[in-house]
Amino acid sequence: MTERASPSSPQSANAGQADQDRLHRRGLMFILSSPSGAGKTTLSRKLLGADDEIMLSVSATTRPPRKGEVDGKDYHFVSNEEFDRLVEEDGLYEWAHVFGNRYGTPKGHIREGLKRGQDYLFDIDWQGTQQLYQKDQQDTVSVFILPPSLDELHRRLTERATDSEEVVRGRMERARAEISHWAEYDYVVINDDVDACFAKVREILHAERMKRTRQTGLIDFVRNLMA
Protein backbone atom coordinates (compact mmCIF):
# COMPACT_ATOMS: atom_id res chain seq x y z
CA MET A 1 0.00 0.00 0.00
CA THR A 2 1.38 3.42 -0.98
CA GLU A 3 1.75 5.81 1.93
CA ARG A 4 0.00 9.13 1.43
CA ALA A 5 1.70 12.33 2.48
CA SER A 6 -0.15 14.45 5.02
CA PRO A 7 -0.66 18.15 4.19
CA SER A 8 2.09 19.11 6.63
CA SER A 9 4.54 16.41 5.62
CA PRO A 10 7.84 17.10 3.77
CA GLN A 11 6.48 15.16 0.78
CA SER A 12 3.49 17.47 0.59
CA ALA A 13 5.68 20.54 0.91
CA ASN A 14 7.92 19.28 -1.88
CA ALA A 15 4.89 18.65 -4.09
CA GLY A 16 3.68 22.17 -3.42
CA GLN A 17 7.06 23.55 -4.36
CA ALA A 18 7.03 21.49 -7.55
CA ASP A 19 3.63 22.94 -8.42
CA GLN A 20 5.02 26.45 -7.99
CA ASP A 21 8.02 25.58 -10.14
CA ARG A 22 5.62 24.46 -12.88
CA LEU A 23 3.75 27.76 -13.03
CA HIS A 24 3.27 28.67 -16.64
CA ARG A 25 5.88 30.95 -18.11
CA ARG A 26 6.63 32.38 -21.51
CA GLY A 27 9.58 30.82 -23.28
CA LEU A 28 12.69 32.71 -24.32
CA MET A 29 15.14 32.84 -27.20
CA PHE A 30 18.58 32.08 -25.77
CA ILE A 31 21.48 33.18 -27.97
CA LEU A 32 25.02 31.88 -27.69
CA SER A 33 27.56 33.71 -29.83
CA SER A 34 31.33 33.52 -29.98
CA PRO A 35 34.22 33.65 -32.39
CA SER A 36 35.13 30.31 -33.95
CA GLY A 37 37.14 28.24 -31.47
CA ALA A 38 35.83 29.94 -28.32
CA GLY A 39 33.66 26.96 -27.38
CA LYS A 40 30.16 27.92 -28.47
CA THR A 41 29.41 24.61 -30.19
CA THR A 42 30.58 22.56 -27.20
CA LEU A 43 28.52 24.69 -24.80
CA SER A 44 25.44 24.42 -27.03
CA ARG A 45 25.67 20.62 -27.14
CA LYS A 46 26.14 20.43 -23.37
CA LEU A 47 23.14 22.69 -22.79
CA LEU A 48 20.86 20.74 -25.13
CA GLY A 49 21.94 17.49 -23.49
CA ALA A 50 21.43 18.73 -19.94
CA ASP A 51 18.21 20.74 -20.22
CA ASP A 52 14.93 19.29 -21.48
CA GLU A 53 13.19 22.68 -21.63
CA ILE A 54 15.33 24.11 -24.41
CA MET A 55 15.63 23.03 -28.01
CA LEU A 56 17.76 24.17 -30.93
CA SER A 57 16.03 26.64 -33.21
CA VAL A 58 15.44 25.08 -36.64
CA SER A 59 16.30 27.42 -39.49
CA ALA A 60 14.70 27.66 -42.90
CA THR A 61 17.13 27.31 -45.80
CA THR A 62 17.09 27.40 -49.57
CA ARG A 63 19.86 24.84 -49.92
CA PRO A 64 18.88 21.27 -50.81
CA PRO A 65 18.87 18.63 -48.05
CA ARG A 66 22.01 16.58 -47.58
CA LYS A 67 21.96 12.84 -47.15
CA GLY A 68 20.31 11.91 -43.85
CA GLU A 69 18.87 15.35 -43.13
CA VAL A 70 15.18 15.50 -42.16
CA ASP A 71 12.87 18.37 -43.08
CA GLY A 72 11.61 20.08 -39.92
CA LYS A 73 14.32 18.54 -37.75
CA ASP A 74 17.61 19.62 -39.28
CA TYR A 75 16.18 22.50 -41.34
CA HIS A 76 12.95 23.70 -42.88
CA PHE A 77 13.87 23.22 -46.53
CA VAL A 78 12.12 25.79 -48.72
CA SER A 79 12.32 27.00 -52.29
CA ASN A 80 13.74 30.39 -53.22
CA GLU A 81 10.20 31.53 -53.98
CA GLU A 82 8.99 30.47 -50.52
CA PHE A 83 11.94 32.19 -48.87
CA ASP A 84 11.18 35.36 -50.84
CA ARG A 85 7.60 35.22 -49.59
CA LEU A 86 8.75 34.85 -45.97
CA VAL A 87 11.02 37.88 -46.35
CA GLU A 88 8.30 39.99 -48.00
CA GLU A 89 5.73 39.05 -45.33
CA ASP A 90 8.17 39.71 -42.46
CA GLY A 91 7.93 36.04 -41.56
CA LEU A 92 11.54 35.70 -40.43
CA TYR A 93 13.21 36.92 -37.26
CA GLU A 94 16.56 37.09 -39.05
CA TRP A 95 18.12 35.83 -42.25
CA ALA A 96 21.42 35.92 -44.11
CA HIS A 97 23.26 34.73 -47.23
CA VAL A 98 25.73 31.94 -46.47
CA PHE A 99 27.84 30.35 -49.22
CA GLY A 100 25.30 31.03 -51.96
CA ASN A 101 22.22 29.96 -50.01
CA ARG A 102 19.89 31.74 -47.61
CA TYR A 103 19.17 30.82 -44.01
CA GLY A 104 16.63 32.34 -41.65
CA THR A 105 14.56 31.83 -38.49
CA PRO A 106 10.80 31.43 -39.15
CA LYS A 107 8.67 33.50 -36.76
CA GLY A 108 5.58 31.30 -36.76
CA HIS A 109 7.18 28.15 -35.31
CA ILE A 110 9.07 30.09 -32.65
CA ARG A 111 6.18 32.29 -31.49
CA GLU A 112 3.87 29.33 -31.00
CA GLY A 113 6.52 27.57 -28.95
CA LEU A 114 7.23 30.65 -26.82
CA LYS A 115 3.56 30.83 -25.86
CA ARG A 116 3.76 27.21 -24.64
CA GLY A 117 6.83 27.99 -22.52
CA GLN A 118 9.32 26.41 -24.92
CA ASP A 119 12.84 27.87 -24.89
CA TYR A 120 14.93 28.02 -28.05
CA LEU A 121 18.71 28.01 -28.41
CA PHE A 122 20.21 30.11 -31.19
CA ASP A 123 23.72 29.62 -32.53
CA ILE A 124 24.05 32.89 -34.48
CA ASP A 125 26.50 35.77 -34.88
CA TRP A 126 26.14 39.36 -33.70
CA GLN A 127 24.32 40.45 -36.86
CA GLY A 128 21.65 37.79 -36.38
CA THR A 129 21.48 38.73 -32.71
CA GLN A 130 20.76 42.36 -33.58
CA GLN A 131 18.02 41.30 -35.97
CA LEU A 132 16.38 39.21 -33.26
CA TYR A 133 16.54 42.12 -30.81
CA GLN A 134 14.87 44.41 -33.33
CA LYS A 135 12.03 41.95 -33.94
CA ASP A 136 11.44 40.64 -30.40
CA GLN A 137 13.62 42.14 -27.68
CA GLN A 138 11.40 41.05 -24.77
CA ASP A 139 11.94 37.35 -25.50
CA THR A 140 15.64 37.53 -26.37
CA VAL A 141 18.55 36.78 -24.03
CA SER A 142 22.04 36.96 -25.51
CA VAL A 143 25.33 35.59 -24.21
CA PHE A 144 28.72 36.22 -25.80
CA ILE A 145 31.51 33.71 -25.13
CA LEU A 146 35.03 35.13 -25.03
CA PRO A 147 38.28 33.16 -25.23
CA PRO A 148 40.73 33.77 -22.37
CA SER A 149 43.19 35.29 -24.88
CA LEU A 150 43.76 35.55 -28.61
CA ASP A 151 46.85 33.36 -28.27
CA GLU A 152 44.70 30.64 -26.71
CA LEU A 153 42.11 31.06 -29.44
CA HIS A 154 44.81 30.65 -32.10
CA ARG A 155 46.09 27.53 -30.32
CA ARG A 156 42.61 25.97 -30.27
CA LEU A 157 42.04 26.70 -33.95
CA THR A 158 45.44 25.29 -34.87
CA GLU A 159 45.03 22.13 -32.78
CA ARG A 160 41.83 21.27 -34.61
CA ALA A 161 44.06 20.36 -37.56
CA THR A 162 41.09 20.81 -39.89
CA ASP A 163 42.04 24.14 -41.44
CA SER A 164 45.05 25.46 -43.28
CA GLU A 165 47.12 28.25 -41.71
CA GLU A 166 45.56 30.66 -44.20
CA VAL A 167 42.06 29.68 -43.05
CA VAL A 168 43.12 30.00 -39.42
CA ARG A 169 44.42 33.52 -40.11
CA GLY A 170 41.08 34.38 -41.68
CA ARG A 171 39.23 33.02 -38.64
CA MET A 172 41.43 35.07 -36.33
CA GLU A 173 40.70 38.26 -38.28
CA ARG A 174 36.97 37.53 -38.12
CA ALA A 175 37.29 36.75 -34.40
CA ARG A 176 38.71 40.22 -33.72
CA ALA A 177 35.79 41.78 -35.60
CA GLU A 178 33.23 39.66 -33.70
CA ILE A 179 34.82 40.36 -30.30
CA SER A 180 34.50 44.10 -30.97
CA HIS A 181 30.70 43.67 -30.59
CA TRP A 182 30.87 42.17 -27.08
CA ALA A 183 29.10 45.15 -25.50
CA GLU A 184 25.97 44.53 -27.58
CA TYR A 185 25.16 41.37 -25.58
CA ASP A 186 23.26 40.96 -22.31
CA TYR A 187 25.94 38.74 -20.77
CA VAL A 188 29.61 38.06 -21.46
CA VAL A 189 31.34 34.92 -20.17
CA ILE A 190 35.04 34.05 -20.52
CA ASN A 191 35.61 30.42 -21.48
CA ASP A 192 38.88 29.60 -19.76
CA ASP A 193 37.42 26.35 -18.41
CA VAL A 194 34.54 24.74 -20.31
CA ASP A 195 32.82 23.22 -17.25
CA ALA A 196 32.96 26.46 -15.27
CA CYS A 197 31.78 28.41 -18.31
CA PHE A 198 28.91 25.97 -18.85
CA ALA A 199 27.84 26.36 -15.21
CA LYS A 200 27.66 30.14 -15.67
CA VAL A 201 25.66 29.81 -18.88
CA ARG A 202 23.13 27.57 -17.11
CA GLU A 203 22.88 30.02 -14.21
CA ILE A 204 22.05 32.79 -16.68
CA LEU A 205 19.36 30.66 -18.33
CA HIS A 206 17.77 29.68 -15.00
CA ALA A 207 17.75 33.27 -13.74
CA GLU A 208 16.16 34.56 -16.95
CA ARG A 209 13.44 31.93 -16.74
CA MET A 210 12.51 33.14 -13.27
CA LYS A 211 12.07 36.80 -14.20
CA ARG A 212 8.69 38.08 -13.04
CA THR A 213 7.78 39.29 -16.51
CA ARG A 214 8.12 35.73 -17.86
CA GLN A 215 6.12 34.06 -15.06
CA THR A 216 2.74 34.45 -16.74
CA GLY A 217 1.14 32.02 -14.28
CA LEU A 218 1.96 34.24 -11.30
CA ILE A 219 -1.07 36.51 -11.75
CA ASP A 220 -3.60 33.73 -11.16
CA PHE A 221 -1.43 32.14 -8.48
CA VAL A 222 -1.19 35.36 -6.44
CA ARG A 223 -4.89 36.12 -6.99
CA ASN A 224 -5.82 32.72 -5.56
CA LEU A 225 -3.27 33.14 -2.77
CA MET A 226 -4.86 36.40 -1.66
CA ALA A 227 -8.47 35.25 -2.03
Secondary structure as UniProt FT lines:
FT   TURN            7..8
FT   HELIX           10..21
FT   STRAND          29..33
FT   TURN            36..37
FT   HELIX           40..50
FT   TURN            52..53
FT   STRAND          54..56
FT   STRAND          60..61
FT   TURN            67..68
FT   TURN            72..74
FT   STRAND          75..77
FT   HELIX           80..88
FT   TURN            89..90
FT   STRAND          92..98
FT   TURN            99..100
FT   STRAND          101..106
FT   HELIX           107..115
FT   TURN            116..117
FT   STRAND          119..123
FT   HELIX           126..136
FT   HELIX           137..139
FT   STRAND          140..146
FT   HELIX           150..159
FT   HELIX           165..179
FT   TURN            180..181
FT   HELIX           182..184
FT   STRAND          187..190
FT   HELIX           194..209
FT   HELIX           212..214
FT   TURN            216..217
FT   HELIX           218..226
//
